[in-house]
Amino acid sequence: MSAAPKAEPAATAGLRQHLALAALVLGALAIAFSPIFVRLSEIGPTATGFYRAILAVPPLWLWWRFMPALPRVSAAGSGRRLPPLALILVPGLLFAGDLFFWHLSIQYTTVANATLLSNFAPVIVTLGAWLVLREKITAAFLVAMLVAICGALMLVGASFQLGGTNVFGDMMAFATATFYGAYMIAVAKLRGRHGTQELMLWSSLVTGLALLPMVWVMGEGLLPATAGGWLTLFGLAWISHALGQGLIAYALGHLPASFSSLVVLIQPVAAAGFGWLWLGEGLQPLQLAGGAVVLVGILLARRAQMNGGG
């Protein structure tokens, strides 16, 4: 009879959680660049989403093929092999839906509405984490989530308006939150058996292939007009997708999905700051206060997690 695997020392487990938290924050900062890249893109939003995923495949393949595998939650699933159907299809299709509906929402509603409603993903993730991942969700964590979402509402300020002519776009933005929340749950579930590299490689390939026919349906061109246009797409693919989503996928193997989804709310805070720095978009006092409230909500969620919650 084989010996039972040794429990990981507490110090090692603590270090791994700190590294995962650092990866999560850095991943959120990396994806915060994506609105800038999308704004600067010379092609349509769906085509931009296609390149975001497909141009990330070469560096992700190199990472998977030549770099040592990052730790999994369990030892199962090791080795270089073709992944199962669920690994190939589910996260990639969910992320394709996230990108498609996100870009569609921007066309049919205000940026403020699209930003806020798409950031309701923590609600979806928390529900999925409780139902699918069997995470314990405490009252303290729910309060922290409410605080963070209120901060996100303050961040978009008076620009947020429900109803009127934006109903379709608002529905698309909430669909974005649903798809991204489901994507995070799928990644968290699969990270128990698979490394970050193979998960990101195959899901990105599926995302790109799923978005390609939608480019044709939306009537968008595929070729940027200048070299700068190509650089923008490579920046989006390598920084926001391969690096940003890769770090988040790594973190989801070591941190609760519910808590991780709240930390990712750093992304709209950082995006507002980057827009101010590079695009000259002004920041109002209410937006600054909203960013601070989001961070307070994340800190409260971290305390709840350390005390055994979400």
N, C-alpha and C positions, 0 to 999 in steps of 0.2 A: 504494500500500500504506500503510495507516495505521500510524503509529508505535506502538511497544510502549508500554504504560503505564509511567510512571516509578515506580521503587521508592520506597516511603515512607521518608523520612529516619529514621535510627535514633532521633534525639531525639524525633521525632513518634510513632514506634511505641512508644517507651518510655513517653511521657506517656499514650498511649492505653491501654496495659496497666495503668498505675497508676490511671487513672480507672476502668477496668473492674473492677479489684480493689476499689476503694472502693465502686463500685456493688454488687458482689457482697456485700460485708460489710453494707452498708446494707440490701440486699434481704433477707439472712438475718435481720437484726434486725427488719425489718418483718414477716416471716412468723412471727417468734417470738411476736407478739401473737395469732396465730390461736387457740391453745388457750384463751386467756382469753376471746376473743370467743365461741368455740364453747361454753365453759362457761357464759357469761352469756346465751346465746341462749334465747329463750322458745319456740322451735319445735324439731322433731326434727333430728337430725344431718344426714340427707340433704337435708331442706328447707333447712337452714342452708347446706349446700354449694351447693345450687341458687342461693340468693341471693348467695352469695360470688362466683359467676361472673357471674350475669346483671346484678346491680347494678353490676358493674364495667364493663359494656359502654358506658354513656353517657360516662363520663370517658375511656375508652380511644378511643371514636369521636372525641371532641373532640381528643384528643391526635394521633390519626392524621390528622384532617381539617385541622387548623389549625396544628400545630406543624411546624417543619422536620424532615425525616426524619433519624433518628439514623444514623450511619455503618454501612454494611454491611461485611462482609469483602470482598466484591467488588462491582463496580458493576452487575452484572446484577440484573434484577428491579426497577429503579427505576420510578417513576411510580405514579399513583393508578389502580389497575385491580383487577378482581376476581381474587383469588388462585387458584392451581391447586387441584385437589381435595385433594392431599396436605396443602397448607397449611391448608385449611379443616378437614379431618377428623382427621388423625393426632394432632397435639398435644392438641387439644380432647378427643378420646375417651380418650387416655391419662391426661390430667389428671382427667377425670370418673371413670375407674377408680380413680385414686389417692385422690380424695376419698371415693368410695363405700366402698372397702375400709378406708380409715383410720377412718372413722366407725363402720363395722360392727365393726372389731376392738376398738374401745373398749367396745362393748357386750358382747363375749364373752370378753375377757381383761382382765388388769390394765392400768392405765395405763402402768405400768413396762414390761411386756412389749410393749405396742403401741408405746411410744416407742422402745425399743431396736431391735426388729425392723424397724420402718419406716425406721429410720436406717441400715439396711444398704444403702441405695441406692448409696453410693459403690462397693460391690463390683460392682453391676449396671452402673453407669456406666463403671467402669474396663474391665470386660470389653467393653462395647459400644463404648467409645472405641477400644479396640485392634482390634476386629473391623470396626466400621463406619466410624469416623472415621480409622483408621490412625494413631492417636497412638502415640508411642513410650512404653512403660511400663517404667521402670527398677526395679531392685531397691530403690534408695533410696526411690522413691515408694511401693512396696509396703510397705516397713517403716513409712513415715510413715502410710499408711492403717491398718495394723494398730495403731499407737500410738493414732490418733484413735478407732478403734472400741473399743479397750480403755478409753479415757477415757469413751466413751459408756456402756459397761457399768458402770463405776464410778459414773457419774452417776445411774443408776437404782438403784444400791446393792443391798441385800439384797431389795428388793421383786421382783426378777426371778426367776421360777421357770418352768422348762419342764415340760411334761407336765401330768398331772392333768386337771382339767376345762377347761383353757384351750386345748386343742390347736386347736380350730376357730378361735378368736380369734387365736391365734398364727399360723396359716396365713394369715388375712386380713391381719395386720400385715405378714407377709413379702410378700404380694401387693401391699400398698401400696408397699413398697420397689421391687418389680419394675416397677410402673406408673410410679412417679415417676422411677426410673432411666431407663426407656425414654422418658419425656417429655423428660428433659434431653438425651438423645441426639438425639431428633427436633428439638428446638429448636436445638441446636448445629448439626445438619446443615442445617436450613432457614435459619438466620441467615447462611449463606454467600450467599444469594440474596435475602433479604427483610429489611426493616427491623423493628425491635422493635415499632413501633406496629401495623403490619398483622398481624404474627404474634400479638400479644397480643389484639387486637380479635377476630379470627376464631376463634382457639382458645378464647377465653372464651365467645363466643356458642355454640359447639358444646358446650362443657362444660355450660353451663346447660341447653341443650335436651336433652342426653343425660340429665341428672340429673332433669329434671322428671317423666318417667314413673316413675322409681324412687321418687320421693316418694309417688306413688299406691300403688305396689307395697308400700312399707314402711308404708302406712297413716298417714302423718304429715300434720298440718295445715300450711297455708301462711301463715297470718296471725298475726303476733305480737299479744299482748294489749295492749301498751302502746307509747307513743312511744319509751320507752327500748329496747324490743325492736327497733324499727326502726333506732334509732341504732346498736345493736350490730351489726346486719346491714350497715349502710352502712360502719361502721368496718372490719368484716371484709373487705368488698368493695373499699373504696378504699385501705385501708392495707396489709392483708396480701396482697391479690390484685393490684390494679392497680399499686400502688407496689412491693410486695415482689417479686412474680413478674415484673413489668416490668423492674426493675433486674437481676434474675437473667438474664432473657432477653437484655438488652443485653450483660451481661458474657460470656455464652456465645458471643457473636460475636467475642470478642477474647481469650479465655483457654481453655486446654484444658478439655474437659468433665470429665476425670478429676480435675484439680485443683479445679475449681469445685465438684464434688460434695462434696469434703472441706471446703471453706470453708463450705458450707451447714450443716455440722455445728455451726457456731456457734449455729444456731437452737435446738436443745434446751438448750444451755448458757444462752442468753439467756432462753428460756422458763422455765427453772427460777428464774432471777433475778427475772423479772417475776411469776411465781407467788408468790414470797416477798414481793415488794413490795406487790402488789395483792390477792392472795388469801390472804395469811397462811400459805402453805405453808412449813413449816420446811425448812431445808437442813442436812444432816448433814455432818460433816467429810469423809466419803468422797465425797459428791457434789461438794463444793468441789474436792477433789483431782482428781476425774474431769473437771470442767470445765477445770482447768489442764492435764491430760494431753491433752484434746482440742485445746486451743490449741497445745500443743507439737507434736502431730502435724501440725497445719495449717502451723506454721512449718517443720517438716521437709519437708513437701510443697512448700512455696514454694521452699525451697532446692534441692530436687530438680528442680523445674520450671525454675528459673533456670540450673541446670547442664545443662539440655537434656533432662530427663526429663518423664514424664507430663504 
